Structure formats: C-alpha cells, structure tokens
Amino acid sequence: MTDLSYTAFFGDGEHTFKLTKPMVEELEKKCGPIGALCNRVFARNFAQADISETIRLALIGADTAPKRAAELIAAYVDGRQLVEMYELAAKILEKTLFGNPSKGNDK
C-alpha cells in the first residue's frame, strides 16, 4: 500500500501532512474539484484558500487536532507571502495524486 503522507518542516518543527479521503472531500467543498485545484496550484494560478486549506486539511488528515491545525495556519500561513507556502501545498497535492512514482509500482 502506498503511503501518501508527506513530512516537512513547517512553522515550529517537523509536521506530517496527509490528505485522506474525508479531507479531500472537505477540500473539494472549500476549493472545488481536486483535479481543478491541482491544475491551478501546479500552474501557479491558485487562490489563497487553495494553499491554506490544502495545508490545514493535510495537517488534520495526519492526525493534528483541528484546533492546532488552525493555530498553525494562523501563525505561519495567514498574512505571509503565499509563495512561502506554495511549495509545501504543491508537494502535499503531488503526493496525494501521484504517491511515490520514483519508487515504481507499489505492491
């Protein structure tokens, strides 16, 4: 089975991010279809919510409490240049869509 989690330094330390099925569904409610969202982000034609909601919901999907995820977004995403968080959101979406393509077929 493919592990779709992504770990990176964010804000105050290392955090794990994972867009589980329920989190993808929530992301789609907030930002539209996941395919369209990915197209916008990968083409650098994104909205602020595309970035912040991707990161917030991926934190929750990786078992960060919703309140803590909101606090992290408020402290380290809101009010900052979007380009600072763009790479993180793009990596989360890339992992969600493609898994680990460099590792070949997961069995």
Contacts in CASP RR format, 6 or more apart in sequence:
PFRMAT RR
TARGET T0000
AUTHOR 0000-0000-0000
METHOD contacts of the structure
MODEL  1
MTDLSYTAFFGDGEHTFKLTKPMVEELEKKCGPIGALCNRVFARNFAQAD
ISETIRLALIGADTAPKRAAELIAAYVDGRQLVEMYELAAKILEKTLFGN
PSKGNDK
1 106 0 8 1.000
2 99 0 8 1.000
2 100 0 8 1.000
2 106 0 8 1.000
3 99 0 8 1.000
3 100 0 8 1.000
4 18 0 8 1.000
4 19 0 8 1.000
4 95 0 8 1.000
4 96 0 8 1.000
4 99 0 8 1.000
5 16 0 8 1.000
5 17 0 8 1.000
5 18 0 8 1.000
5 62 0 8 1.000
5 95 0 8 1.000
6 16 0 8 1.000
6 17 0 8 1.000
6 18 0 8 1.000
6 58 0 8 1.000
6 91 0 8 1.000
6 92 0 8 1.000
6 95 0 8 1.000
7 14 0 8 1.000
7 15 0 8 1.000
7 16 0 8 1.000
7 17 0 8 1.000
8 14 0 8 1.000
8 15 0 8 1.000
8 17 0 8 1.000
8 88 0 8 1.000
8 91 0 8 1.000
9 15 0 8 1.000
10 17 0 8 1.000
10 55 0 8 1.000
10 72 0 8 1.000
10 76 0 8 1.000
10 88 0 8 1.000
11 72 0 8 1.000
11 75 0 8 1.000
11 76 0 8 1.000
12 72 0 8 1.000
12 75 0 8 1.000
12 76 0 8 1.000
15 59 0 8 1.000
15 62 0 8 1.000
15 64 0 8 1.000
15 72 0 8 1.000
16 62 0 8 1.000
16 63 0 8 1.000
17 55 0 8 1.000
17 58 0 8 1.000
17 59 0 8 1.000
17 61 0 8 1.000
17 62 0 8 1.000
17 88 0 8 1.000
17 92 0 8 1.000
17 95 0 8 1.000
18 58 0 8 1.000
18 61 0 8 1.000
18 62 0 8 1.000
19 27 0 8 1.000
19 54 0 8 1.000
19 57 0 8 1.000
19 58 0 8 1.000
19 61 0 8 1.000
19 92 0 8 1.000
19 93 0 8 1.000
19 96 0 8 1.000
20 61 0 8 1.000
22 61 0 8 1.000
23 57 0 8 1.000
23 58 0 8 1.000
23 60 0 8 1.000
23 61 0 8 1.000
24 34 0 8 1.000
24 96 0 8 1.000
26 57 0 8 1.000
27 34 0 8 1.000
27 37 0 8 1.000
27 53 0 8 1.000
27 54 0 8 1.000
27 57 0 8 1.000
28 34 0 8 1.000
28 37 0 8 1.000
30 49 0 8 1.000
30 53 0 8 1.000
31 37 0 8 1.000
31 47 0 8 1.000
31 49 0 8 1.000
31 50 0 8 1.000
31 53 0 8 1.000
31 54 0 8 1.000
34 96 0 8 1.000
34 97 0 8 1.000
37 46 0 8 1.000
37 50 0 8 1.000
37 54 0 8 1.000
37 93 0 8 1.000
38 93 0 8 1.000
38 97 0 8 1.000
39 45 0 8 1.000
40 46 0 8 1.000
40 47 0 8 1.000
40 50 0 8 1.000
41 50 0 8 1.000
41 51 0 8 1.000
41 54 0 8 1.000
41 86 0 8 1.000
41 89 0 8 1.000
41 90 0 8 1.000
41 93 0 8 1.000
42 90 0 8 1.000
42 93 0 8 1.000
44 86 0 8 1.000
46 82 0 8 1.000
46 86 0 8 1.000
46 89 0 8 1.000
48 82 0 8 1.000
50 89 0 8 1.000
51 77 0 8 1.000
51 82 0 8 1.000
51 85 0 8 1.000
51 86 0 8 1.000
51 89 0 8 1.000
52 73 0 8 1.000
52 77 0 8 1.000
52 78 0 8 1.000
52 85 0 8 1.000
54 89 0 8 1.000
54 92 0 8 1.000
54 93 0 8 1.000
55 73 0 8 1.000
55 77 0 8 1.000
55 85 0 8 1.000
55 88 0 8 1.000
55 89 0 8 1.000
55 92 0 8 1.000
56 69 0 8 1.000
56 70 0 8 1.000
56 72 0 8 1.000
56 73 0 8 1.000
56 77 0 8 1.000
57 69 0 8 1.000
58 92 0 8 1.000
59 68 0 8 1.000
59 69 0 8 1.000
59 72 0 8 1.000
60 66 0 8 1.000
60 69 0 8 1.000
64 72 0 8 1.000
76 85 0 8 1.000
77 85 0 8 1.000
100 106 0 8 1.000
END
